[in-house]
Amino acid sequence: MTAGILIDRVGIYCKEVSACLRLGATLRDRLRLMWYSMTFHTANILRLKPKPAGKKFSIVLENMRPDIILRSFSGDIFIFQEVLGEVCYRLPRLRGTDGVIVDLGANIGMTALYFADQYQPSRIICVEPS
């Protein structure tokens, strides 16, 4: 691994730790989210294939405080960081909608959770083809 790649990764990991500290509802949740994020990356770097185990976390969003379940060695940690940590689906306030959001390719529902928090739609329809 080159120095440039290492520096880039450390920067990403610092952002993820910051997101865990911001989103965890309690100190315990914050520390567990950080641990899960870093063990996920460590397993990927070492090319380990541990069995995914679902763990429950309480998080704090702008308008709600949901409990979520993340599988520790799956893409769930990545999706959590991308959707809630980086807020990659931030959109301008939606106008002229009928209060329905359709999430095509919902995966674990993290984006639907984010939209529910931000836009309080009357209904969210999630589709995840198997």
C-alpha positions in Angstrom: 0.0 0.0 0.0 1.4 3.3 -1.0 1.7 6.3 1.3 -1.0 8.2 -0.8 -3.5 5.4 -0.5 -2.8 5.0 3.2 -3.3 8.8 3.8 -6.6 8.6 1.8 -7.8 5.7 3.8 -7.0 7.3 7.2 -9.0 10.4 6.0 -12.0 8.2 5.2 -11.7 6.3 8.5 -11.6 9.6 10.5 -14.8 10.8 8.7 -16.4 7.5 9.6 -15.4 7.7 13.2 -16.8 11.3 13.3 -20.1 10.0 11.8 -20.3 7.2 14.5 -19.8 9.8 17.2 -22.5 12.1 15.7 -25.0 9.4 15.0 -24.8 7.0 18.0 -27.6 7.7 20.6 -25.5 6.7 23.6 -21.8 6.5 24.4 -22.1 2.7 24.1 -23.7 3.0 20.7 -21.0 5.4 19.5 -18.2 3.2 20.6 -19.8 0.0 19.1 -20.5 1.8 15.8 -16.8 2.9 15.7 -15.6 -0.6 16.6 -17.9 -2.2 13.9 -16.7 0.3 11.3 -13.1 -0.3 12.0 -13.3 -4.1 12.3 -15.2 -4.1 8.9 -12.3 -2.3 7.3 -9.7 -4.4 9.0 -11.4 -7.6 7.8 -11.4 -6.2 4.3 -7.8 -5.2 4.3 -6.8 -8.6 5.7 -9.2 -10.3 3.2 -11.0 -12.1 6.1 -14.4 -13.5 5.5 -16.0 -13.7 9.0 -19.7 -14.6 9.2 -22.0 -11.5 9.3 -23.7 -11.0 12.7 -26.5 -8.6 13.1 -26.1 -6.1 16.0 -28.7 -3.5 17.1 -27.7 0.2 17.5 -29.7 3.2 18.6 -29.0 6.2 16.5 -30.0 9.9 16.5 -31.2 11.5 13.3 -32.6 15.0 12.9 -36.2 14.1 13.6 -36.2 10.6 14.9 -34.2 8.2 17.1 -34.5 4.8 15.5 -33.0 1.4 16.3 -31.2 -0.2 13.4 -29.6 -3.6 12.9 -26.3 -3.7 11.0 -24.5 -6.9 10.0 -20.9 -6.4 11.1 -19.1 -8.0 8.1 -21.4 -7.1 5.3 -22.0 -4.0 3.2 -24.3 -2.7 5.9 -21.6 -0.7 7.6 -20.6 0.8 4.2 -24.3 1.7 3.5 -24.7 3.2 7.0 -21.7 5.4 6.5 -22.6 6.4 2.9 -26.3 7.2 3.6 -26.3 8.6 7.1 -22.6 9.5 7.7 -21.9 11.2 4.3 -25.6 12.1 3.8 -25.1 11.3 0.1 -28.9 11.5 -0.6 -29.4 15.0 0.7 -31.9 16.6 -1.7 -33.5 20.0 -1.8 -36.8 20.1 -0.1 -39.3 18.2 -2.2 -42.3 20.3 -3.4 -45.4 19.3 -5.2 -45.2 15.6 -4.2 -48.2 13.6 -2.9 -46.2 12.5 0.2 -45.0 9.2 -1.3 -41.4 8.2 -1.7 -40.5 5.1 -3.8 -37.1 3.6 -3.0 -36.2 1.2 -5.8 -33.2 -0.9 -4.8 -33.9 -0.4 -1.1 -31.2 -2.8 0.1 -31.5 -2.7 4.0 -33.7 0.4 4.0 -31.1 2.9 5.2 -32.1 5.4 2.5 -35.8 5.0 3.2 -35.0 5.7 6.9 -33.1 8.8 5.9 -35.9 10.1 3.7 -38.5 9.3 6.4 -36.5 11.4 8.8 -35.9 14.3 6.4 -39.2 14.6 4.5 -41.8 12.8 6.7 -43.7 11.4 3.7 -47.1 9.8 4.3 -45.8 6.6 2.7 -42.6 5.0 1.6 -42.6 2.2 -0.8 -39.4 0.1 -0.7 -38.5 -2.4 -3.4 -35.5 -4.7 -3.3 -35.4 -7.4 -6.0 -34.0 -10.7 -4.8 
